Amino acid sequence: MRIVVLDGATLNPGDLSWADLSRIAPCEVHDRTAPEDVLPRARGAEIVLTNKTVLSGETIAQLDALRYIGVLATGFNVVDAKAARARNIPVTNVPAYGTMSVAQHTVALLLELTNQVGRHAASVRAGNWARCPDFCFAETPLVELDGRTLGLIGSGRIAQAVAGLARALGMKVIFATRTGGKDELDRVLGESDVISLHCPLTAETRELINASTLARMKPTAFLINTSRGPLVAEHDLAAALNAGRLAGAAVDVLSTEPPVNGSPLIAARNCLVTPHHAWATQAARGRLMKIAVENVRRFAEGAPQNVVN
């Protein structure tokens, strides 16, 4: 049996170990794999692990030895799961490894929007405090969160973790869920001082945040997205921010990643963009590695877990 990891660098940039995986079978780890290299690298391997490298139905059909595909993430849209199932190849993912890391990053984005810590620290370093005639100064209004309303779109593990952190800051928390319907969403849009997205990307949620839904939000509200980039119509959000119809936004995800041709949000007014790393604390990556290895071990023992197809 042979294992090939197509793109291991994101999970393990060098601070974790592949040793446990290598104990199951000989293991060949590539930091990244270009599309044209997928077939030559994966050919002959019974087990292939991927994070964001695409395994299409056409590719899977040409990998005669392939018996198992492990996705080094929760989302598995990079794999043609139906094509794999047609060949009785299980596809597994890694659920629930990064709940607290993503929740922590969500709150970090919220605090940066309301307190602008990074901006003020940079201003002090630039000498602005030293030139100030007063003992303190603020370049932007500072917002206290106690008593404000956080609206969470989604109610899964991460949303619940964010809710707990927000309540510790004195915030009131309300939810819009998949089963709650339009009335619940309208309430969240209209009443929230902060809206944070924590729902999967589906046909129903694609561009859920658009010109229409943004118009129903308070002009003093903030929007946060640490879920999936295409949940937001980026040009609509940028237009709302640039026109002052929304106080600010912070996103860890974009519709195209990396934004090789730019994104309207990167230059938008009062918008923070971080590079899709809310999940990537060492603790979360360590959990991901442990579960991914256990997925492979369980498959090798004939009892696969976390199968998504």
N, C-alpha and C positions, 0 to 999 in steps of 0.2 A: 504494500500500500504506500502511496506517495501523496504528500500534501503540498499544494502550491498556494501561497498567499500573494495575491496580485497587487495589492496596494496597502502595505502595512505601515507606512510612515506616519499617517495621521493618528492611528491608534497608538503606535509605539515609535515616537521620534528618537528613541534611544534610552529612555528612562524606565522602560519595562523590559521583560524578558520573554522570549519565545520558547524557553527551555521546556515548559510543561507540554507545549504542543509538539515539540520535537520528540518527546518521550513516547508519544502515541505512534508516530511513524516518521520516516525521513521527511524533512520539511524544507522547502525552498521559499524564502521570503524576498519579495521584491518591494522596494519602497513605493514605486509607481509603475504602472503599465500602460503604455500607449495603446490605442485601439488596435493598431496593426500587430501588436505583440501579444495580444491575448491568446490567440490560437497556438502559436509556437510555444508559449510558456506553459499553457494549461494542458496541452496535448500529452496524454499518457498518465495524467494524474487522476486518481480516484476521488480525491477531495480537493475542492477549490474554495478558497475564502476570498471574499471581496468586500470592500467598503463602498466605493463609488464607481468602480470600474464596471462597465456594462457587460452583462452576459445575456445576449439576445437569444431568441429561439434559434436563429441561424447558427450562432456560435455553438450553442448547446448541442445541436444536431451533429456537429462535426467532432465533438469530444467523446469518442467511443468508450473510453475507459471511465468517464465521469460517473460517480455514484452518489455524490453528495455536494451540495452548495451551501456554504455558510456565509451569511451576511454579517459583517462586523459593525452592525448598527441596528436600530429599531426598524427604520423604513427599508423596504425591500423592493422598491420599484425599479431598481437597476437590474433586476433579474426577471427574465420571462418565466414566472412561476408556473404558468400553464404548460409551457413547453417542457419544463422540467418534470411536472407531474405526469405528462403523457409518457415519459420514459421511466416513471417510477423513481425519480430522483427527488429526495426530500430537500426542501429549501428551509433553512432555519434563520431566525434572527435573534437579536439580543434585546429583550424588553426590560424596561424599568431600571436600567443601570445608572442613569444620570439625573434622577428626579431632583435631588437636593441641589446638585450643581446648577441645573437650569433654573430652579427656583431662586437660588442665590443670585444668579446673574440677572434675573428679571428684576429683583429688588435693587441690585446695584444700578441698573439702568434707571429705575424709578428715582433713586436718590440722586443720581447725577442730573436728571432732569429738574429736580426740585431744589437741589442745593448747589449744583454746578461746582462741585469740589475740584475737579480737574481744571476747569477754566480759571477758577480763582487761584489755585496753586501756581498755575502758569503765569498769571498776572503778577503775583507776588515775586516770582523769580525774575520777571521782566522789569522789576523795580517800581511798579505802580503803587504798592503800599508805602514804600519809602518816600515817594513823592506826594503822598496824600496828606492834606493838612489836618485830618482827623485821625483818631486812634484806630478806626476801623473803616472799611468801605465795602460796598457790594456792587459788582458790575451788572448783576441781574437781580430781579426780585427773588427772594427766598421763600419757598412754600412749605408750610407746616402740614404734615399729612394727618395728624391727629384729627379725627372727626370727619375726614373726607371719605368719599365712597369709591371703592375699587370694584369695577365690573369685570368679571372674568368670563370670557367666552370659551366654554369648555369646562368640564368638571372632573377630569381625570386626576391621576396621581400628582402631576406637576401643578395643576391648578389648585388642588387642595393644599399642597405644600406652600404655594405662594399665598394662599388665603391665610394660613397660619402665621406666616411672617408678617403679612399686612396687618392682621389683627393685633400682633405684638406692637405695631407702630400706632395703634389706636384707630385704625381704619375700619369702616363698615364695609362688608363684603357682600356683593350680590352676584348671581350667576345667570348666564344664558346657556342652556343645555340643548343638546340635539333634539330632545323630546319636548322642550319647553315651548317651541313654536315662536311665531312672530311677536306675540305680546311680550314674551320674556325678553327677546332680543331688543325690542323697542324700549323696554324699561331700562335695560343696561345702557343702551345708547344715550338715552335721554337723561338719566340720573347720575351717571358716573363722572367722577372727577378724573379718574384714570381708567382706561380700558386696556386689558392685557389679553392677548390671544393665546389660547392653549387647546386648539382643536386640530384634528387631522385635516389634511388636504383631500377633499372629495369634490365631485362635480358640484355639490350644493354649496361648499364653502369657498370654492375658488373665487377670488376677488370679492369676498364677503364685505371687506372694507373698501368702499368705492365712493364716488361722489354723493350718491344718495344717502348712504349710511353715515358718511362723515358730516353731512349737513344736519343730521339729527343729533350730533354730539354737541356738548357745550363748547363754546369758543375758548374757554379756559381749560379745557380737558387735555390730558396727555394720552397718547397711544403707544403701546409697547407690543412688539412682536418677537417672541423667541421660539415660535413654532415652525411655520413654513412660509417662505417668501411669497408664493402666489396667493396666499390668503388676502393680500393687499394689492389693490390696483395702484401701482406705485406713482404713476403720473397724477392720479387724482389726489393722493396723499400729498405729494409735493406741491400741487397747486393750492391745496387747502392751507398748508404750512406757509407758503410764500405769500398768500393773501391775508395771513393773520386770522384765518377762520379756525385755527387749532393752535393751542399754546405750544405744543412740541410733540415730538415722537422719538422713539428709540427702537431700533431693530437690530437683531442679531442675524437675520436671514434676509436674503433678497431673491427675487424671482429667477435671476441668473447668477450662478456662483462658480468661480469668482466673477465679479462684474467687469469683464474684460473690455467691454465697450461703455463702461460707466453705468450709472443708475441715476435717475432723477432725484433719488433720496440723498445721495452723497453730497450734493450741493444745496439741498433744500434748507430753508431757514429753520433753525431750532430743531435740527434732526441729528441724532447720534446713530452711527452705524458701526457695529462691531462685527468681526469677521467669522461669523458662525462658529463661535467657540464656547458658547454657554455650557455645552456638554463636556468640555475637554479638560476639566481638572484632572490631575494625576489620580486622585481617588476614584473618579468616575471611570477613567480609562482602565484602571486596574480592575475594577469590577467587570467592565466590558470584556477584558481579556480573559478573566476567570470564567465567565459564563460561556464565551465563545469556545474556549478549550473544552469545557464540560459538554457543550453541544456536540463537539467532534467525538469526544470519548463515548458519550451515550450512543451515538450513531455506530461507532465501531463495535459496541457491545450489543447492537441489535435492538436498542430501545431509544430511538431518537426523541429529543425534546425540543420544544419551541419551534415546531414545524408550522410553517405558514401556508403551505400548499397542500 
